[in-house]
């Protein structure tokens, strides 16, 4: 039995993905509990993951309202990177922006619930793809800043979705996609505009990736749910069920699925039956 504040699950690319439940300082290997009964108990306490303040609800993935208003990682430009205002000198946390936004990013294609375009810091490969439940992913453009990645993402989203249908992602009914063929098709369709952006930002900032290899990802799932029921510790403070799988940031139980990341900051007790 372990008790601590939940954070998003850690993961490592292997066959299948290895998941760790993070409870405060504890890291609990979850793959070993597939097919076993687990219990998550919400201890009726939520704390901001930045300042530690006791709060009733979280904002922007685990923060109190005040922190969500002052932290750069909670700004609108994090969700819409094309709105980055670092160069205007108005970043909420310039040092954080320098370390996290003014660094290399990848624009990528992935197969989550369908073909998707997305962006991620180079340091978050392949974690970002695993967190989204992608079964395959392919970097297609490398850029120098988060803002630049947002511009490319907006352009490509004219033809490719930039959101994941989480219910379909958890259904396991995902049609394979030839990401290399999709990349080549997008490069053909947007070739002129891509060239213009490369000239605008400089070829020292933009690298069109034509020879990257597809990363295929397998998840530890014994059985996908026939009907997806979402579970929440706010509504069910004690969730008890057999762990059937893990995909993205979701635990798949025989009684429903729970998004662990949505419960960041929740003081929770983890119990497992003997292996």
Backbone torsions as a table, in degrees:
resi	resn	phi	psi	omega
1	UNK	NA	133.5	179.6
2	UNK	-132.8	144.9	177.1
3	UNK	-131.2	134.5	178.8
4	UNK	-179.7	178.0	-180.0
5	UNK	-84.0	128.1	-179.7
6	UNK	-66.9	142.5	167.1
7	UNK	-130.4	172.5	178.8
8	UNK	-61.9	148.7	-177.7
9	UNK	-65.4	141.2	169.9
10	UNK	-82.4	154.9	-179.3
11	UNK	-149.6	157.7	176.3
12	UNK	-137.2	138.3	-177.7
13	UNK	-74.8	113.2	174.6
14	UNK	-150.7	-170.0	-177.1
15	UNK	-121.8	92.3	4.2
16	UNK	-86.8	-177.1	177.3
17	UNK	-56.8	138.1	174.8
18	UNK	-95.3	126.8	-177.9
19	UNK	-112.4	143.4	174.0
20	UNK	-124.2	127.2	172.1
21	UNK	-81.0	127.2	-178.0
22	UNK	-102.6	116.3	177.7
23	UNK	-124.0	96.7	-175.0
24	UNK	61.3	-120.9	179.3
25	UNK	-89.8	-5.9	-178.2
26	UNK	-83.9	142.4	174.0
27	UNK	-124.8	112.7	-173.1
28	UNK	-111.4	117.7	177.5
29	UNK	-65.3	123.1	-173.9
30	UNK	-94.8	-28.2	-175.6
31	UNK	-56.5	-32.2	-178.3
32	UNK	-66.3	-16.1	-176.4
33	UNK	-99.6	7.9	176.1
34	UNK	-58.8	130.8	-178.2
35	UNK	83.8	0.5	-179.6
36	UNK	-106.7	159.3	178.5
37	UNK	-83.7	128.6	178.1
38	UNK	-121.2	153.8	176.5
39	UNK	-131.3	129.9	172.8
40	UNK	-114.6	124.1	-178.1
41	UNK	-119.8	118.9	176.7
42	UNK	-78.9	124.4	-175.2
43	UNK	-89.6	20.5	175.0
44	UNK	58.5	39.6	176.6
45	UNK	-147.0	130.4	177.0
46	UNK	-125.8	134.2	179.1
47	UNK	-127.1	139.4	175.9
48	UNK	-59.0	131.9	-177.2
49	UNK	-77.1	-4.9	177.1
50	UNK	-101.7	-55.8	-175.3
51	UNK	-101.3	-13.0	178.6
52	UNK	84.3	0.3	-178.3
53	UNK	-60.2	139.6	175.5
54	UNK	-74.0	123.7	-174.6
55	UNK	-132.3	163.4	179.2
56	UNK	-90.7	-27.8	178.3
57	UNK	-149.5	160.3	-178.8
58	UNK	-105.8	158.6	176.6
59	UNK	-127.2	142.7	175.8
60	UNK	52.1	37.8	172.5
61	UNK	83.3	40.9	171.6
62	UNK	120.0	7.9	-176.4
63	UNK	-108.0	155.5	170.6
64	UNK	-74.4	168.4	-177.0
65	UNK	-61.4	-44.3	-177.9
66	UNK	-60.5	-45.8	179.8
67	UNK	-65.6	-35.2	-179.9
68	UNK	-65.5	-20.5	-179.1
69	UNK	-90.9	-16.2	-174.7
70	UNK	-116.9	-16.7	-177.4
71	UNK	-86.3	135.4	179.1
72	UNK	-62.1	-33.5	-178.2
73	UNK	-69.0	-9.3	177.7
74	UNK	-107.9	3.0	-177.2
75	UNK	-72.5	160.2	-179.3
76	UNK	-59.5	-31.5	-176.8
77	UNK	-68.5	-16.6	174.8
78	UNK	-68.4	-36.6	-180.0
79	UNK	-88.2	-24.5	176.7
80	UNK	-130.3	80.2	-172.0
81	UNK	-61.8	-19.3	176.5
82	UNK	-67.2	-10.1	177.4
83	UNK	-98.4	9.5	179.7
84	UNK	-52.5	133.1	-177.3
85	UNK	-121.4	23.8	179.6
86	UNK	-57.6	-45.1	-177.1
87	UNK	-67.6	-14.7	178.2
88	UNK	-87.2	-3.5	179.2
89	UNK	78.0	17.8	-176.6
90	UNK	-114.6	15.7	177.2
91	UNK	-62.0	137.7	-179.6
92	UNK	-61.8	-35.4	-179.7
93	UNK	-137.5	87.3	-175.6
94	UNK	-54.4	-39.8	-179.2
95	UNK	-65.2	-43.4	178.2
96	UNK	-63.4	-42.3	178.4
97	UNK	-61.8	-39.0	178.5
98	UNK	-62.4	-40.2	-175.2
99	UNK	-81.4	-25.1	-172.7
100	UNK	-116.9	-24.2	-176.9
101	UNK	-111.5	-31.3	-179.6
102	UNK	-91.1	43.3	179.5
103	UNK	-133.8	170.7	-177.5
104	UNK	-61.1	137.7	175.0
105	UNK	-127.7	155.9	172.6
106	UNK	-110.3	139.5	163.0
107	UNK	-95.7	133.0	-173.7
108	UNK	-137.5	161.2	167.9
109	UNK	-108.3	143.1	176.6
110	UNK	-144.7	164.3	175.5
111	UNK	-116.0	99.6	179.1
112	UNK	-103.0	-76.1	170.7
113	UNK	-106.3	-21.3	175.6
114	UNK	-164.2	-172.4	178.2
115	UNK	-64.0	132.7	-176.0
116	UNK	-138.8	143.2	170.9
117	UNK	-107.1	141.3	-179.3
118	UNK	-153.1	177.3	178.1
119	UNK	-132.8	156.0	175.6
120	UNK	-160.9	150.5	171.9
121	UNK	-61.9	148.7	-179.3
122	UNK	-61.2	-25.6	-179.9
123	UNK	-75.4	-11.5	-176.6
124	UNK	-103.4	14.3	174.3
125	UNK	-93.2	127.1	3.8
126	UNK	-98.1	12.8	-173.8
127	UNK	-54.6	-43.4	-178.8
128	UNK	-57.8	-42.3	-178.3
129	UNK	-67.8	-39.5	178.3
130	UNK	-64.8	-44.5	-179.6
131	UNK	-58.3	-30.0	-179.7
132	UNK	-89.5	-4.3	179.1
133	UNK	77.3	23.7	-179.9
134	UNK	-69.3	139.7	175.4
135	UNK	-93.1	-13.1	173.8
136	UNK	-158.4	153.0	-178.6
137	UNK	-152.4	153.6	-176.7
138	UNK	-148.3	114.8	173.9
139	UNK	-67.0	135.4	-178.0
140	UNK	-123.4	-20.5	177.9
141	UNK	-145.3	135.3	173.4
142	UNK	-111.5	130.8	-176.5
143	UNK	-128.2	169.6	-174.4
144	UNK	-88.5	-19.2	-177.0
145	UNK	-144.1	164.4	177.1
146	UNK	-64.6	-40.4	178.9
147	UNK	-56.5	-46.2	-179.4
148	UNK	-62.2	-40.7	179.3
149	UNK	-62.2	-36.4	178.7
150	UNK	-65.0	-38.0	178.4
151	UNK	-62.9	-44.3	178.3
152	UNK	-66.5	-39.7	-179.5
153	UNK	-62.5	-44.0	179.0
154	UNK	-60.8	-41.3	179.2
155	UNK	-61.4	-51.5	-175.8
156	UNK	-70.6	-24.8	179.7
157	UNK	-69.9	-5.7	172.3
158	UNK	-65.7	-24.2	-179.3
159	UNK	-119.9	-18.8	-175.1
160	UNK	-127.9	138.3	179.1
161	UNK	-62.3	146.4	176.0
162	UNK	-115.0	17.6	178.6
163	UNK	-127.3	157.5	177.5
164	UNK	-108.7	131.4	171.1
165	UNK	-81.9	97.9	-171.1
166	UNK	-65.1	-30.5	179.1
167	UNK	-67.4	-43.3	177.8
168	UNK	-67.5	-37.5	178.2
169	UNK	-57.8	-37.6	-178.4
170	UNK	-85.5	-7.6	-179.8
171	UNK	-76.5	-22.5	-177.7
172	UNK	80.5	-3.4	-179.0
173	UNK	-94.9	71.0	-175.6
174	UNK	-110.9	124.3	178.9
175	UNK	-77.5	128.5	177.5
176	UNK	-58.3	145.9	-179.7
177	UNK	-129.5	136.4	174.3
178	UNK	-82.7	95.0	-174.5
179	UNK	-67.4	-32.7	178.9
180	UNK	-65.4	-40.1	177.7
181	UNK	-66.6	-40.1	178.4
182	UNK	-65.4	-39.6	176.4
183	UNK	-59.4	-48.3	-178.2
184	UNK	-62.7	-36.9	178.6
185	UNK	-65.3	-42.8	178.9
186	UNK	-66.0	-41.8	178.6
187	UNK	-61.4	-36.0	178.3
188	UNK	-69.8	-43.5	-177.3
189	UNK	-68.5	-38.2	-174.3
190	UNK	-109.1	16.7	-173.8
191	UNK	-52.8	-46.8	-177.5
192	UNK	-64.9	-43.4	-179.3
193	UNK	-69.4	-36.4	177.4
194	UNK	-63.2	-40.9	177.8
195	UNK	-63.0	-40.4	179.8
196	UNK	-63.6	-42.2	179.9
197	UNK	-68.1	-36.6	178.3
198	UNK	-63.1	-39.3	177.9
199	UNK	-70.1	-38.4	-178.7
200	UNK	-64.6	-45.7	-176.9
201	UNK	-87.0	-22.5	-178.1
202	UNK	101.5	137.6	-176.8
203	UNK	-71.2	-8.8	173.3
204	UNK	-81.0	-11.0	-179.9
205	UNK	-105.1	-27.2	-172.6
206	UNK	-118.4	130.3	175.9
207	UNK	-130.4	114.4	176.5
208	UNK	-79.6	122.6	-173.4
209	UNK	-99.5	111.0	-176.8
210	UNK	-109.2	-7.2	-173.7
211	UNK	-126.2	13.3	179.3
212	UNK	-68.7	152.3	179.4
213	UNK	-93.3	144.0	175.9
214	UNK	-67.9	135.8	174.3
215	UNK	-98.9	118.2	177.9
216	UNK	-98.0	138.4	-173.0
217	UNK	-127.5	128.8	175.6
218	UNK	-113.5	143.9	-175.5
219	UNK	-113.9	152.0	179.2
220	UNK	-78.7	87.1	-177.8
221	UNK	-129.2	122.0	175.3
222	UNK	-82.5	-36.9	-176.0
223	UNK	-157.8	130.0	176.0
224	UNK	-84.5	148.5	-177.9
225	UNK	-69.1	140.4	175.6
226	UNK	-75.1	-38.6	176.1
227	UNK	-129.9	128.2	-173.6
228	UNK	-91.7	116.3	176.6
229	UNK	-113.3	123.2	-178.4
230	UNK	-83.0	131.6	179.1
231	UNK	-107.6	145.0	179.0
232	UNK	-138.7	136.3	177.5
233	UNK	-69.0	-20.2	176.0
234	UNK	-67.2	-35.4	-178.3
235	UNK	-96.3	-33.6	-179.8
236	UNK	-126.4	91.0	-175.0
237	UNK	-66.7	-13.9	175.4
238	UNK	-128.6	107.9	179.3
239	UNK	-105.1	122.1	-176.6
240	UNK	-133.1	124.3	179.9
241	UNK	-173.0	174.7	179.0
242	UNK	-85.9	128.9	-179.3
243	UNK	-77.5	115.0	-178.9
244	UNK	-99.7	-17.6	-179.4
245	UNK	177.4	171.0	177.4
246	UNK	-139.3	129.0	178.3
247	UNK	-151.8	138.1	-174.4
248	UNK	61.9	-128.2	173.9
249	UNK	-109.9	25.4	-176.8
250	UNK	-108.9	138.2	164.6
251	UNK	-94.8	129.5	179.9
252	UNK	-102.5	110.1	177.4
253	UNK	-102.8	167.1	175.5
254	UNK	-69.8	-13.5	-179.2
255	UNK	-105.5	-3.7	-178.7
256	UNK	151.0	-172.3	-178.1
257	UNK	-124.6	147.7	178.5
258	UNK	-130.2	132.6	176.6
259	UNK	-86.2	106.3	-176.8
260	UNK	-65.3	-39.4	-177.5
261	UNK	-60.3	-34.5	179.9
262	UNK	-66.7	-15.5	-177.8
263	UNK	-107.0	22.3	176.2
264	UNK	-57.2	130.0	-179.9
265	UNK	95.8	-7.9	-179.5
266	UNK	-80.6	126.9	175.7
267	UNK	-74.3	117.6	-169.1
268	UNK	-136.5	144.1	174.0
269	UNK	-105.1	133.7	179.5
270	UNK	-110.8	128.3	176.8
271	UNK	-129.6	145.5	178.6
272	UNK	-138.9	145.3	175.5
273	UNK	-70.2	159.2	-179.1
274	UNK	-60.2	138.5	-178.9
275	UNK	-69.4	NA	NA
